[in-house]
Amino acid sequence: MNKKVFVFSESSGNACEMLTGAKTLGDNCSVILVGNESDAAELIAHGAQKVFLFEKEKDIMLEAYADDISKVVAEEKPALFMVGMTNRGRTIAAMVAQAIQAPCVSECKSITTDAEGRYVLGRKIYSGMASTSEVCTSGTLVVTLPMRTYEAETADTSLTGEIIRKKRESECKVKLVEVRAKAGDSVDVSAADTVVLFGRGVAKQEDMPMIEELTAALGGVTACTRPIAVDYKWMPISRYIGLSGKSVKPKLYLDIGSSGQIQQIAGAQDAKIIVAINNNPSEPVFNVCDYAVAGDLYEAVPILTKLIKALH
Ligand SMILES: Cc1cc2nc3c(=O)[nH]c(=O)nc-3n(C[C@H](O)[C@H](O)[C@H](O)COP(=O)(O)OP(=O)(O)OC[C@H]3O[C@@H](n4cnc5c(N)ncnc54)[C@H](O)[C@@H]3O)c2cc1C
């Protein structure tokens, strides 16, 4: 294969996940890291042969490293540069692609190779109703991948690799003035392994504790449909799932009293297991779920909560 694959993420955990994929796509995997020595060691234990380490400087925004990251990519000429799709990662991917005049393909769900060894990028379009396959023929290809596209392998501390220390040379054009804790909701639904979503089938705000109790029994986080957050304002905007809301990829997605319209389920279609509770079996949610309870949520949820608590 003899292909160089480079990985970058602002989260070293996410870079470890991407190394799992990188190892199947090339035989020479490196990571560009803005972090510290211990992050670099972790990446080597996950299979990075080289880590280009920019020591993270206090109060310097990640974007300030983009020119230097571009220089590494331009010099090393990997066939593929995989970037974790965090807010800052998206920016870095675009800045690097522009600097090295490479194509940038966003939000890839899968990367494979064809018979000629070219990368084939799988993406979802039309709210996830259709898939596309794109082949890129240029030199270095920059792609962004959602978090958890791959699962990190167990670290192997017997693996060896090289840490190449780099210095930021480019000028920092953005000055960090102040860091303030984000007001409001601190829960990140997109990082949860278990998501319990509810919709307008929950008739009153006073009934929400019934859902929260089930979420707590499952050790998950509660999410909602857009009308619950935007129209009723029962939950923060950051908790609604879907096309215009958050995307999630949990192991378990419990969908309670929501119709499962494509705009909503688009944000959860990568969940491993989808369980629906709805009293109208003709709703679209029944076409996408793995398991379903066709019945009244006011009967089903307390029974489910009791059964799950009994397992503890
Ligand atoms: C451009 C665009 C973008 C959008 N983006 C999003 C998005 O990101 N996220 C999103 O959520 N929506 C989005 N929407 C809105 C989306 O199309 C749906 O209107 C919305 O998701 C419906 O919310 P719901 O399922 O809570 O309500 P409803 O569609 O009213 O569904 C309520 C469900 O509860 C069931 N039910 C009622 N009572 C009970 C009971 N006692 N027991 C069990 N089941 C019961 C009903 O059978 C019904 O299926 C978008 C729409 C547009 C046009």
PDBQT file of the ligand as one rigid body, heavy atoms in Angstrom, charges set to zero:
ROOT
HETATM    1  C1  LIG A 401     -36.090  22.234   7.918  1.00  0.00    +0.000 C 
HETATM    2  C2  LIG A 401     -36.587  21.504   9.139  1.00  0.00    +0.000 A 
HETATM    3  C3  LIG A 401     -35.666  21.103  10.073  1.00  0.00    +0.000 A 
HETATM    4  C4  LIG A 401     -36.087  20.425  11.214  1.00  0.00    +0.000 A 
HETATM    5  N1  LIG A 401     -35.165  20.028  12.129  1.00  0.00    +0.000 NA
HETATM    6  C5  LIG A 401     -35.566  19.309  13.199  1.00  0.00    +0.000 A 
HETATM    7  C6  LIG A 401     -34.617  18.799  14.128  1.00  0.00    +0.000 A 
HETATM    8  O1  LIG A 401     -33.413  19.024  14.007  1.00  0.00    +0.000 OA
HETATM    9  N2  LIG A 401     -35.077  18.092  15.183  1.00  0.00    +0.000 N 
HETATM   10  C7  LIG A 401     -36.419  17.824  15.378  1.00  0.00    +0.000 A 
HETATM   11  O2  LIG A 401     -36.760  17.180  16.373  1.00  0.00    +0.000 OA
HETATM   12  N3  LIG A 401     -37.325  18.304  14.506  1.00  0.00    +0.000 NA
HETATM   13  C8  LIG A 401     -36.942  19.017  13.434  1.00  0.00    +0.000 A 
HETATM   14  N4  LIG A 401     -37.884  19.476  12.563  1.00  0.00    +0.000 N 
HETATM   15  C9  LIG A 401     -39.306  19.234  12.906  1.00  0.00    +0.000 C 
HETATM   16  C10 LIG A 401     -39.738  17.810  12.549  1.00  0.00    +0.000 C 
HETATM   17  O3  LIG A 401     -40.094  17.753  11.192  1.00  0.00    +0.000 OA
HETATM   18  C11 LIG A 401     -40.946  17.358  13.370  1.00  0.00    +0.000 C 
HETATM   19  O4  LIG A 401     -41.998  18.287  13.193  1.00  0.00    +0.000 OA
HETATM   20  C12 LIG A 401     -40.671  17.236  14.859  1.00  0.00    +0.000 C 
HETATM   21  O5  LIG A 401     -39.514  16.458  15.069  1.00  0.00    +0.000 OA
HETATM   22  C13 LIG A 401     -41.859  16.578  15.540  1.00  0.00    +0.000 C 
HETATM   23  O6  LIG A 401     -41.648  16.555  16.928  1.00  0.00    +0.000 OA
HETATM   24  P1  LIG A 401     -42.347  15.450  17.838  1.00  0.00    +0.000 P 
HETATM   25  O7  LIG A 401     -41.994  14.102  17.291  1.00  0.00    +0.000 OA
HETATM   26  O8  LIG A 401     -41.998  15.767  19.240  1.00  0.00    +0.000 OA
HETATM   27  O9  LIG A 401     -43.884  15.752  17.681  1.00  0.00    +0.000 OA
HETATM   28  P2  LIG A 401     -45.009  15.036  16.888  1.00  0.00    +0.000 P 
HETATM   29  O10 LIG A 401     -44.655  14.900  15.443  1.00  0.00    +0.000 OA
HETATM   30  O11 LIG A 401     -46.258  15.744  17.212  1.00  0.00    +0.000 OA
HETATM   31  O12 LIG A 401     -45.030  13.555  17.469  1.00  0.00    +0.000 OA
HETATM   32  C14 LIG A 401     -45.545  13.218  18.728  1.00  0.00    +0.000 C 
HETATM   33  C15 LIG A 401     -45.620  11.688  18.757  1.00  0.00    +0.000 C 
HETATM   34  O13 LIG A 401     -46.020  11.261  20.045  1.00  0.00    +0.000 OA
HETATM   35  C16 LIG A 401     -46.870  10.145  19.897  1.00  0.00    +0.000 C 
HETATM   36  N5  LIG A 401     -47.692  10.086  21.107  1.00  0.00    +0.000 N 
HETATM   37  C17 LIG A 401     -48.640  10.947  21.518  1.00  0.00    +0.000 A 
HETATM   38  N6  LIG A 401     -49.142  10.572  22.717  1.00  0.00    +0.000 NA
HETATM   39  C18 LIG A 401     -48.477   9.442  23.060  1.00  0.00    +0.000 A 
HETATM   40  C19 LIG A 401     -48.550   8.556  24.188  1.00  0.00    +0.000 A 
HETATM   41  N7  LIG A 401     -49.371   8.803  25.224  1.00  0.00    +0.000 N 
HETATM   42  N8  LIG A 401     -47.769   7.476  24.206  1.00  0.00    +0.000 NA
HETATM   43  C20 LIG A 401     -46.892   7.216  23.189  1.00  0.00    +0.000 A 
HETATM   44  N9  LIG A 401     -46.786   8.029  22.088  1.00  0.00    +0.000 NA
HETATM   45  C21 LIG A 401     -47.571   9.116  22.045  1.00  0.00    +0.000 A 
HETATM   46  C22 LIG A 401     -47.661  10.424  18.637  1.00  0.00    +0.000 C 
HETATM   47  O14 LIG A 401     -48.123   9.225  18.043  1.00  0.00    +0.000 OA
HETATM   48  C23 LIG A 401     -46.616  11.115  17.761  1.00  0.00    +0.000 C 
HETATM   49  O15 LIG A 401     -45.939  10.156  16.972  1.00  0.00    +0.000 OA
HETATM   50  C24 LIG A 401     -37.485  20.175  11.423  1.00  0.00    +0.000 A 
HETATM   51  C25 LIG A 401     -38.393  20.574  10.463  1.00  0.00    +0.000 A 
HETATM   52  C26 LIG A 401     -37.970  21.242   9.334  1.00  0.00    +0.000 A 
HETATM   53  C27 LIG A 401     -38.976  21.660   8.311  1.00  0.00    +0.000 C 
ENDROOT
TORSDOF 0
